[in-house]
């Protein structure tokens, strides 16, 4: 190993939360390290959709980044959302005039974010650098990586659902996860020419759903998600359930009859928003999936990852400005998340509690007033 590298702030994880944090820290006289265990571009299992909220957060962080996403050659705008209830009634909503919605491969979204970070000379990007261990003391955080030791005055940890930092700060807490599986298909019939986002609420998945998100080149991201608790309780094999719900739902079986699966199904865990996770210490803040901020209703996590990234950056800047690196001071970050994000998440949890019953969802989408409300909440266009 070479000698230690010293930074004012190390951001761990170069996904949406980490890139948002690094960009917002930039141009404040700090030496910033942005590290990730992978080399980019890298695959990130995801639904590939960017909601209005995600795009709004990107715009707050950087107008040039926002324009780069909108103009990306592999991004498409979805003009409509189609929701099908357990009784297989279909409801369509046009999204024009709400704001741009984009669907593009997640690897390319993350690469675009990282390229924006490269424009800042005070951000040192270290790819292929994995954190093996860390220790936090009064005046610094020591990071042991696969290549060298790094010393930082502050760390923002956006290192994902299996975060080392999250597990260290929450050794006695058991957070909640949603488990998803997704695959890519070509040739699904019955898809709208205006690139509709499709959400299929099926009895076997409630309160989860099956999604079909269009990509360029007649390609579709198709997946399902259910709570990890239910998965374990009923001993469900998610890949088998995926095949079953398509085969046993007549209209879907017809649409997939001539479709071609390109590659294997891949599973991942989504850290559902919870108020029971500690997200701060003296010199460490958790952001993005490491902070468990995914919306429990839509399953969308990019918007809140970006939001917590710039929240964490602003809190870090306050620490350097005041010289106050205490837990009590950093509790402001947690309180901000609770004040600005938790009220809507609580409402979404109540909706999730209701739509686990098929008759409730069948009735709700039959009501024009409730349908407008659900459209805003499920699509992130509130």
C-alpha positions in Angstrom: 0.0 0.0 0.0 1.1 3.6 -0.7 1.1 6.4 1.8 -2.2 7.9 3.1 -4.1 10.3 0.9 -5.7 13.3 2.7 -9.0 14.9 1.8 -11.3 17.4 3.5 -14.4 15.3 2.4 -14.5 11.9 1.0 -17.7 10.9 -0.7 -18.1 7.1 -0.9 -20.1 5.9 -3.8 -20.4 7.6 -7.2 -24.1 7.0 -7.8 -26.7 9.7 -7.7 -26.3 10.6 -4.0 -22.5 10.6 -4.1 -22.3 12.7 -7.3 -24.9 15.2 -6.0 -23.0 15.6 -2.8 -19.6 16.0 -4.6 -21.0 18.6 -7.0 -22.7 20.6 -4.2 -19.5 20.5 -2.1 -17.4 21.8 -5.0 -16.1 25.4 -5.3 -16.1 25.8 -1.5 -12.4 25.6 -1.0 -12.4 21.9 0.0 -10.4 19.0 -1.3 -13.0 16.4 -2.2 -12.5 12.7 -2.9 -15.2 10.8 -4.8 -14.5 7.1 -4.6 -16.3 4.0 -5.9 -15.4 0.3 -5.9 -16.4 -0.1 -9.6 -14.9 1.4 -12.8 -17.5 3.3 -14.8 -19.6 2.7 -16.8 -20.9 -0.1 -14.6 -24.1 -1.9 -14.5 -26.6 -0.8 -11.8 -29.7 -3.0 -11.5 -32.7 -0.6 -11.6 -36.0 0.2 -13.3 -34.2 2.8 -15.5 -36.8 5.5 -15.1 -36.2 9.0 -14.0 -39.3 10.6 -12.4 -40.3 14.3 -12.4 -38.9 14.5 -8.9 -35.5 13.0 -9.9 -35.2 15.4 -12.8 -36.2 18.3 -10.6 -33.4 17.4 -8.1 -30.9 17.1 -10.9 -31.9 20.6 -12.1 -31.4 22.0 -8.6 -27.9 20.5 -8.5 -26.8 21.6 -12.0 -28.6 23.1 -14.9 -25.9 21.8 -17.3 -26.4 18.3 -15.9 -30.1 18.6 -16.3 -29.7 19.5 -19.9 -27.3 16.7 -20.5 -29.8 14.1 -19.2 -32.7 15.6 -21.3 -30.5 15.6 -24.4 -28.9 12.2 -23.9 -29.2 10.1 -27.1 -30.5 7.0 -25.2 -33.1 8.9 -23.1 -36.7 8.7 -24.1 -39.6 10.8 -22.8 -42.6 8.9 -21.6 -45.9 10.7 -22.5 -48.3 8.4 -20.7 -48.6 6.1 -17.7 -50.9 3.0 -17.9 -52.1 1.4 -14.7 -53.9 -2.0 -14.7 -55.8 -3.1 -11.6 -56.1 -6.6 -10.1 -59.4 -7.0 -12.0 -57.4 -6.1 -15.2 -59.1 -2.8 -15.9 -56.8 -0.3 -17.6 -56.5 3.4 -16.8 -54.2 5.7 -18.8 -53.0 9.1 -17.9 -51.2 11.6 -20.2 -48.1 13.2 -18.6 -47.6 16.1 -21.0 -47.3 19.5 -19.2 -46.4 17.9 -15.9 -42.6 18.0 -16.5 -40.1 15.8 -18.4 -40.0 12.2 -17.6 -37.1 10.2 -18.9 -36.3 6.5 -19.2 -32.7 5.6 -20.0 -30.3 2.8 -18.9 -29.2 3.5 -15.3 -25.5 2.9 -16.2 -25.7 5.8 -18.6 -27.5 8.0 -16.1 -24.8 7.4 -13.5 -22.1 7.9 -16.1 -23.6 11.3 -17.1 -23.6 12.3 -13.4 -19.9 11.2 -13.0 -18.9 13.1 -16.1 -20.4 16.3 -14.6 -18.2 15.7 -11.5 -15.1 15.4 -13.8 -15.6 19.1 -14.8 -14.7 20.2 -11.2 -11.0 20.4 -10.5 -11.4 20.1 -6.8 -13.1 16.7 -7.1 -10.6 13.8 -7.3 -12.3 10.7 -8.7 -11.0 7.3 -7.6 -12.6 4.4 -9.4 -11.9 0.8 -8.5 -11.4 1.8 -4.8 -13.2 -0.3 -2.3 -13.6 0.6 1.4 -12.5 -2.5 3.5 -12.8 -0.9 6.9 -12.9 2.5 8.6 -12.4 4.1 12.0 -13.8 7.4 13.2 -12.1 9.5 15.8 -12.4 13.1 17.2 -10.8 14.9 14.2 -10.8 12.5 11.2 -12.1 9.4 9.6 -9.5 6.8 8.5 -10.5 4.7 5.5 -8.8 1.5 4.6 -9.2 0.6 1.0 -8.0 -2.1 -1.4 -5.1 0.2 -2.5 -4.2 2.7 0.2 -5.2 4.5 3.4 -7.3 7.7 3.1 -7.8 10.3 5.8 -10.7 12.6 5.7 -12.1 15.2 8.0 -15.6 14.2 6.9 -17.3 11.4 5.0 -20.6 11.3 3.1 -21.5 7.6 2.6 -23.6 7.0 -0.5 -22.4 3.4 -0.8 -25.7 1.7 -1.4 -28.1 -0.7 0.3 -25.3 -2.8 1.8 -23.4 0.1 3.1 -20.5 -0.6 5.5 -21.2 2.8 7.1 -24.9 2.1 7.6 -24.3 -1.3 9.2 -21.7 0.2 11.6 -24.1 3.1 12.6 -27.1 0.7 12.9 -25.6 -2.5 14.3 -28.7 -3.3 16.4 -31.3 -2.1 13.9 -33.0 -4.3 11.3 -34.1 -2.0 8.4 -36.8 -3.0 5.9 -36.0 -4.0 2.3 -38.0 -4.6 -0.8 -36.6 -7.3 -3.1 -37.0 -6.9 -6.8 -36.1 -8.8 -9.9 -35.9 -7.4 -13.4 -35.0 -8.5 -17.0 -34.8 -7.0 -20.4 -37.1 -8.0 -23.2 -37.6 -7.3 -26.9 -40.8 -7.7 -28.9 -43.5 -7.3 -26.2 -46.7 -6.8 -28.0 -49.4 -4.3 -27.1 -47.1 -1.5 -26.1 -48.1 2.1 -26.8 -46.1 4.0 -29.5 -45.9 7.0 -27.1 -43.7 5.0 -24.7 -46.2 4.4 -21.9 -44.9 3.5 -18.5 -46.9 0.5 -17.4 -47.7 -0.6 -13.8 -49.6 -3.8 -13.4 -51.1 -4.4 -9.9 -51.6 -8.1 -9.6 -53.1 -9.9 -6.6 -50.0 -12.1 -6.2 -47.8 -9.0 -5.8 -49.8 -6.5 -3.9 -48.9 -3.9 -2.6 -46.1 -4.3 -5.2 -46.5 -4.4 -8.9 -45.1 -5.6 -12.2 -43.6 -2.8 -14.3 -42.9 -2.5 -18.0 -40.7 0.5 -18.8 -39.8 1.2 -22.5 -36.3 1.9 -23.6 -34.9 2.7 -27.1 -34.7 0.0 -29.7 -37.9 -2.0 -28.9 -36.3 -2.9 -25.5 -38.2 -3.0 -22.2 -37.2 -3.2 -18.6 -39.6 -5.6 -16.9 -39.6 -6.4 -13.2 -41.5 -7.1 -10.0 -41.0 -6.2 -6.4 -42.3 -7.5 -3.0 -41.3 -7.0 0.6 -38.4 -9.1 1.8 -40.5 -10.0 4.9 -43.2 -11.5 2.7 -40.6 -13.2 0.5 -39.1 -15.0 3.5 -42.4 -15.7 5.2 -43.9 -17.4 2.2 -40.6 -18.9 0.9 -41.0 -17.3 -2.4 -38.5 -17.7 -5.2 -38.7 -14.4 -6.9 -37.6 -15.5 -10.3 -40.2 -18.2 -10.3 -42.9 -15.8 -9.2 -41.9 -13.4 -12.0 -42.4 -16.1 -14.6 -45.7 -17.3 -13.0 -47.4 -13.9 -12.9 -46.7 -13.4 -16.6 -47.7 -16.9 -17.6 -50.9 -16.9 -15.4 -52.2 -13.5 -16.3 -53.9 -14.0 -19.6 -53.4 -10.6 -21.2 -49.7 -10.5 -20.2 -49.2 -14.1 -21.4 -50.4 -13.1 -24.8 -48.2 -10.0 -24.9 -45.1 -11.9 -23.9 -45.8 -15.0 -26.1 -43.3 -13.9 -28.8 -41.1 -11.7 -26.6 -37.4 -12.5 -26.3 -35.6 -12.2 -23.0 -32.2 -10.6 -23.5 -29.9 -11.8 -20.7 -30.7 -13.2 -17.3 -33.1 -12.0 -14.6 -31.2 -10.1 -11.9 -32.3 -9.4 -8.4 -31.5 -6.5 -6.0 -32.7 -5.1 -2.7 -34.4 -1.7 -2.3 -33.9 -0.1 1.1 -37.4 1.2 2.0 -37.7 4.6 3.8 -37.7 4.2 7.5 -37.5 6.6 10.5 -35.6 3.9 12.5 -32.2 4.2 10.8 -29.5 6.4 12.3 -28.1 8.5 9.4 -25.3 10.5 11.1 -22.4 10.5 13.5 -19.7 13.1 14.3 -18.0 12.9 10.9 -20.2 10.6 8.8 -23.5 11.2 7.1 -25.4 8.5 5.2 -27.1 9.4 1.8 -29.0 7.7 -0.9 -29.7 4.0 -0.5 -27.3 3.8 2.4 -29.8 6.2 4.2 -32.9 4.1 3.5 -34.9 6.7 1.6 -36.6 4.9 -1.2 -40.3 5.8 -1.7 -42.3 2.9 -0.4 -45.2 3.5 -2.8 -43.5 3.9 -6.2 -40.2 2.2 -5.4 -38.4 5.2 -6.8 -35.1 6.0 -5.2 -33.1 8.3 -7.5 -35.0 11.5 -6.5 -34.5 11.0 -2.8 -30.9 9.8 -3.3 -30.1 13.1 -5.1 -32.0 15.1 -2.4 -30.1 13.5 0.5 -26.9 14.0 -1.4 -27.2 17.7 -1.5 -28.7 17.8 2.0 -25.6 16.0 3.2 -23.3 18.4 1.3 -25.0 21.4 2.9 -24.6 19.9 6.4 -20.9 19.1 5.8 -20.3 22.7 4.7 -22.0 23.9 7.9 -19.6 21.7 9.9 -16.6 23.3 8.2 -18.0 26.8 8.4 -18.7 26.5 12.2 -15.9 24.1 13.1 -18.6 22.0 14.8 -18.2 18.3 14.1 -20.4 16.9 16.9 -23.2 14.4 16.7 -25.6 16.9 18.1 -24.8 19.4 15.3 -25.2 16.7 12.6 -28.5 15.7 14.0 -29.8 18.6 12.0 -29.3 16.5 8.9 -31.6 13.8 10.3 -34.2 16.3 11.4 -34.2 17.9 7.9 -34.9 14.5 6.3 -37.7 13.9 8.8 -39.2 17.4 8.4 -39.0 17.6 4.6 -39.4 14.0 3.5 -41.1 11.9 6.1 -44.6 13.4 6.0 -45.1 12.4 2.4 -43.6 9.0 3.0 -46.0 8.4 5.9 -48.9 9.2 3.6 -47.5 6.8 1.0 -47.1 4.1 3.7 -50.8 4.5 4.5 -51.7 4.1 0.8 -49.5 1.0 0.6 -51.4 -0.4 3.6 -54.7 0.1 1.7 -53.8 -1.1 -1.8 -52.6 -4.5 -0.5 -56.3 -5.3 -0.7 -57.3 -5.9 -4.4 -60.9 -4.5 -4.0 -59.5 -1.2 -2.6 -57.3 -0.6 -5.7 -60.1 -1.7 -8.0 -62.4 0.9 -6.4 -59.8 3.7 -6.1 -58.9 3.7 -9.7 -62.6 3.7 -10.6 -62.9 7.1 -8.8 -61.7 10.0 -11.0 -60.7 12.1 -7.9 -58.7 9.3 -6.3 -57.2 8.3 -9.6 -55.7 11.8 -10.1 -54.2 11.7 -6.6 -52.7 8.2 -7.2 -51.4 9.2 -10.6 -49.4 12.0 -8.9 -48.1 9.9 -6.1 -47.2 6.7 -8.0 -45.4 8.6 -10.8 -43.6 11.0 -8.5 -45.4 13.9 -10.3 -46.9 15.4 -7.1 
